Amino acid sequence: MKKWIVLLCILSLLLGLAACGGKEDSYPIEAEGGQDTEDHQEEPAPPAGLETEGEEPVLPDTPSQDKEEAEEPDASEGEALYVSHTDVTLQYKGDSFRMTVWDGSGDAPDACEYTSANPEIAKVDAAGGEITAVAPGTTTITAHVTYNGEQLSFECIVRCVLDEEEPTLPVSGVEAQIPSLQDFFTTLQGSYEGLNAMMVLEGELLDNYYPGLSSIAAVEEILIQETMMSTSNIAIGLVKLNDAATLDDVLAVQDILQGRITTQAEGGAFYPESCETWEKGVTTSLSNRIGMFVYPDKAQELADLFTEAFTN
C-alpha cells in the first residue's frame, strides 16, 4: 500500500515538472549596460541642428525677426528753411544786398544773427543781414539761425571784385557798351526796393519752376531771382542766348517765362494781391536777350529799362 502511495507522489511530481518545463521565463532580460531588451527600439536621432534638453528640442540661436516691418524714422518736424543767397559777386565798393532766411510759410526764423568771416572785405549788419562790399577779395557771411529750438547756420560766399567806376545804364540814342546780365541786375538793385532780398533759382529749383529752360541748347546764360515769401512777389528773369540762336529759341524761352507768370497768376502765388502782381508781369526780348519782370505796378518800367540797356 505504502509502495503505491510513493509511486503516485512521484508520478504527480513528474507531471507537474513536465507542465512547467514548456513555459519561458516571463521576466525581462537585461542587456549589457542595464538596458531593457524586451521590445526595444532605438529612438530616432533629432533633426540636424537640433539639440535635446530633456524631452523638448531646443532650436539653435537664429536672428530674431519681427512680424511687422520696422517703421521708418519720422521726418524732422517743422518746415524746410530757405536762404536767399549762397554765392554773390559784388562789383563795386559800397554795393550791397540783403541775405534773408525764411521757412516754407514765408515766416522768418525765431532768431537770426549774421557774421562776416572778414569784415574788411564784406561787412554785414548783424541783425538785418545787409551785406556791403568793402575791399577786393572773397569772404563768407554766415546766418546763425534758431528755428524750432534748433541751432542752424547758412553760408553765403561773397566775392568782391570792385571795379573802379559804377556802371550806368545806356542812355537812349547814345552808343554804349552792352552790360552783362549781372551788371544790369546790379544796377536795378540800386533803384528798386526788394531786389536785395531775392533767391537765385538754379539747379533743381530752376528746373522745377522753369521746366525746360536749362535744356535749350542755345541758352548761354540764365539769371533768375524771385522773392520766395508768399506775401511779397518780385521776380526778375534774364536769359542770354548764343550767336547761333534762332527765332524759335527766343520764342521757346519766352513761352517758359510766360508760363511761370501764368502759373503764379492763376493761383500759384496763393494770395489774391500776389496773383494780381504776377498777372501784370511782363516778358520782353531784344536780339538774343530775353527778360521777365514781376514787380508791383512797375513791371513795364523795368522792361523798358531792359530795352534801353540792351539796344545795340
For each residue, the residues with C-beta under 8 A, 3 or more apart:
1: 4 5
2: 5 6
3: 6 7
4: 1 7 8
5: 1 2 8 9
6: 2 3 9 10
7: 3 4 10 11
8: 4 5 11 12
9: 5 6 12 13
10: 6 7 13 14
11: 7 8 14 15
12: 8 9 15 16
13: 9 10 16 17
14: 10 11 17 18
15: 11 12 18 19
16: 12 13 19 20
17: 13 14 20 21
18: 14 15 21 22
19: 15 16 22
20: 16 17 23
21: 17 18
22: 18 19
23: 20
24:
25:
26:
27:
28: 36 37 38
29: 37 38
30: 34 35 36 37
31: 34 35 36 37 40
32: 35
33:
34: 30 31
35: 30 31 32 40
36: 28 30 31 40
37: 28 29 30 31 40
38: 28 29
39:
40: 31 35 36 37
41:
42:
43:
44:
45:
46: 50 51 52 57
47: 50 57
48:
49: 59 60
50: 46 47 57 58 59 60
51: 46 57 58 60
52: 46 55 56 57 58
53: 56 57 58
54:
55: 52
56: 52 53
57: 46 47 50 51 52 53
58: 50 51 52 53
59: 49 50 62
60: 49 50 51
61:
62: 59
63:
64:
65:
66: 69 70
67:
68:
69: 66
70: 66
71:
72:
73:
74: 77
75:
76:
77: 74 148
78: 103 147 148
79: 103 104 105
80: 103 104
81: 101 102 103 109 145 147 152 154
82: 101 102 103 104 199 228
83: 86 99 100 101 143 154 156 199
84: 98 99 100 101 197 198 199 228
85: 88 97 99 156 199 200
86: 83 154 155 156 157 200
87: 156 157 159 200
88: 85 97 131 156 157 158 159
89: 159 160 161 182
90: 95 96 97 122 133 158 159 160 161 162
91: 95 161 162 163 167 182 183 186
92: 95 133 162 163 165 166 186
93: 133 134 135 160 162
94: 132 133
95: 90 91 92 132 133 186 189
96: 90 130 131 132 133 196
97: 85 88 90 130 131 189 196 197
98: 84 128 129 130 131 196 197
99: 83 84 85 114 124 129 131 141 143 156
100: 83 84 108 129 197
101: 81 82 83 84 108 109 112 143 145 154
102: 81 82 106 107 108 109 228 229
103: 78 79 80 81 82 106 107 109 147
104: 79 80 82
105: 79 230
106: 102 103 228 229 230 231 232
107: 102 103
108: 100 101 102 112
109: 81 101 102 103 112 145 146 147 152
110: 146 147 148
111: 145 146
112: 101 108 109 129 143 144 145 146
113: 126 127 143 144
114: 99 124 125 126 127 128 129 131 141 142 143 144
115: 124 126 141 142 144
116: 119 121 122 123 124 131 139 140 141
117: 139 140 141 142
118: 121 122 137 139
119: 116 122 123 124 134
120: 134 135 137
121: 116 118 133 134 135 136 137 138 139 158 160
122: 90 116 118 119 131 132 133 134 139 141 158 160
123: 116 119 131 132 134
124: 99 114 115 116 119 129 130 131 132 141
125: 114 128 129 130 131
126: 113 114 115
127: 113 114
128: 98 114 125
129: 98 99 100 112 114 124 125 143
130: 96 97 98 124 125 196
131: 88 96 97 98 99 114 116 122 123 124 125 141 156 158
132: 94 95 96 122 123 124
133: 90 92 93 94 95 96 121 122 158 160 162
134: 93 119 120 121 122 123 160
135: 93 120 121 160 162
136: 121 160 161 162
137: 118 120 121 160
138: 121 157 158 159 160
139: 116 117 118 121 122 157 158 160
140: 116 117 155 156 157 158
141: 99 114 115 116 117 122 124 131 155 156 158
142: 114 115 117 153 154 155 156
143: 83 99 101 112 113 114 129 153 154 155 156
144: 112 113 114 115 151 152 153
145: 81 101 109 111 112 151 152 153 154
146: 109 110 111 112 149 150 151 152
147: 78 81 103 109 110 150 152
148: 77 78 110
149: 146
150: 146 147
151: 144 145 146
152: 81 109 144 145 146 147
153: 142 143 144 145
154: 81 83 86 101 142 143 145
155: 86 140 141 142 143
156: 83 85 86 87 88 99 131 140 141 142 143
157: 86 87 88 138 139 140
158: 88 90 121 122 131 133 138 139 140 141
159: 87 88 89 90 138
160: 89 90 93 121 122 133 134 135 136 137 138 139
161: 89 90 91 136
162: 90 91 92 93 133 135 136
163: 91 92 166
164:
165: 92
166: 92 163
167: 91 179 183 186 187
168: 187
169: 179 184 187 305 308 309
170: 174 175 176 177 178 179 308 309 311
171: 174 176 308
172: 308 311
173:
174: 170 171
175: 170
176: 170 171
177: 170
178: 170 309 310 312
179: 167 169 170 183 184 187 309 310
180: 183 184
181: 184 185 221 223 238 240 289
182: 89 91 185 186 223
183: 91 167 179 180 186 187
184: 169 179 180 181 187 188 238 306 309 310
185: 181 182 188 189 195 223 225 236 238
186: 91 92 95 167 182 183 189 190
187: 167 168 169 179 183 184 190 191 309
188: 184 185 191 192 195 236 302 305
189: 95 97 185 186 192 195 196
190: 186 187
191: 187 188
192: 188 189 195 295 298 302
193:
194: 197 198 227 232 234 295
195: 185 188 189 192 198 225 234 236
196: 96 97 98 130 189
197: 84 97 98 100 194 227
198: 84 194 195 225 226 227 234 236
199: 82 83 84 85 225 226 227 228
200: 85 86 87 223 224 225
201: 205 206 209 210 224 225 226
202: 205 206 222
203: 206 207
204: 207 208
205: 201 202 208 209
206: 201 202 203 209 210 213 214 222 224
207: 203 204 210 211 213 214
208: 204 205 211
209: 201 205 206 226 260
210: 201 206 207 213 214 224 237 256 257 259 260
211: 207 208 256
212: 215 216 252 256
213: 206 207 210 216 219 222 239 253 256 257
214: 206 207 210 219 222
215: 212
216: 212 213 219 249 252 253
217:
218: 241 242 244 245 246 249
219: 213 214 216 222 239 240 241 242 249 253
220: 240 241 242
221: 181 238 239 240
222: 202 206 213 214 219 238 239 240
223: 181 182 185 200 236 237 238 239
224: 200 201 206 210 235 236 237 238 239 292
225: 185 195 198 199 200 201 235 236
226: 198 199 201 209 233 234 235 236 294
227: 194 197 198 199 232 233 234 235
228: 82 84 102 106 199
229: 102 106 232
230: 105 106 233 269 270 271 274
231: 106 271 274
232: 106 194 227 229 274
233: 226 227 230 264 269 274 277 278 294 296
234: 194 195 198 226 227 294 295 296
235: 224 225 226 227 260 278 281 292 293 294 295
236: 185 188 195 198 223 224 225 226 291 292 293 294 302
237: 210 223 224 257 260 283 290 291 292 293
238: 181 184 185 221 222 223 224 289 290 291 292 306
239: 213 219 221 222 223 224 253 257 289 290 291
240: 181 219 220 221 222 288 289
241: 218 219 220 245 249 250 253 288 289 290
242: 218 219 220 245 288
243: 288
244: 218
245: 218 241 242 249 250 288
246: 218 249 250
247: 250 251
248: 251 252
249: 216 218 219 241 245 246 252 253
250: 241 245 246 247 253 254 285 288 290
251: 247 248 254 255
252: 212 216 248 249 255 256
253: 213 216 219 239 241 249 250 256 257 285 290
254: 250 251 257 258 283 285 290
255: 251 252 258 259
256: 210 211 212 213 252 253 259 260
257: 210 213 237 239 253 254 260 261 283 290 292
258: 254 255 261 262 283 292
259: 210 255 256 262 263
260: 209 210 235 237 256 257 263 264 292
261: 257 258 264 265 278 279 281 283 292 294
262: 258 259 265 266
263: 259 260 266 268
264: 233 260 261 268 269 274 275 278 281 294
265: 261 262 268 269 275 276 278 279 281
266: 262 263 275
267: 270 275
268: 263 264 265 275 278
269: 230 233 264 265 274 275 277 278
270: 230 267 274 275
271: 230 231 274 275
272: 275 276
273: 276 277
274: 230 231 232 233 264 269 270 271 277 278
275: 264 265 266 267 268 269 270 271 272 278 279
276: 265 272 273 279 280
277: 233 269 273 274 280 281 294 295 296
278: 233 235 261 264 265 268 269 274 275 281 294
279: 261 265 275 276
280: 276 277 294 297 299
281: 235 261 264 265 277 278 292 293 294 299
282: 292 293 294 299 300 302 303
283: 237 254 257 258 261 290 291 292 293 303
284: 290 291 293 303 306 307
285: 250 253 254 289 290 291
286: 289 291 306 307 310 311
287: 310 312
288: 240 241 242 243 245 250
289: 181 238 239 240 241 285 286 306 310
290: 237 238 239 241 250 253 254 257 283 284 285
291: 236 237 238 239 283 284 285 286 302 303 306
292: 224 235 236 237 238 257 258 260 261 281 282 283
293: 235 236 237 281 282 283 284 299 300 302 303 306
294: 226 233 234 235 236 261 264 277 278 280 281 282 299
295: 192 194 234 235 277 298 299 301 302
296: 233 234 277
297: 280
298: 192 295 301 302
299: 280 281 282 293 294 295 302 303
300: 282 293 303 304
301: 295 298 304 305
302: 188 192 236 282 291 293 295 298 299 305 306
303: 282 283 284 291 293 299 300 306 307
304: 300 301 307 308
305: 169 188 301 302 308 309
306: 184 238 284 286 289 291 293 302 303 309 310
307: 284 286 303 304 310 311
308: 169 170 171 172 304 305 311
309: 169 170 178 179 184 187 305 306
310: 178 179 184 286 287 289 306 307
311: 170 172 286 307 308
312: 178 287
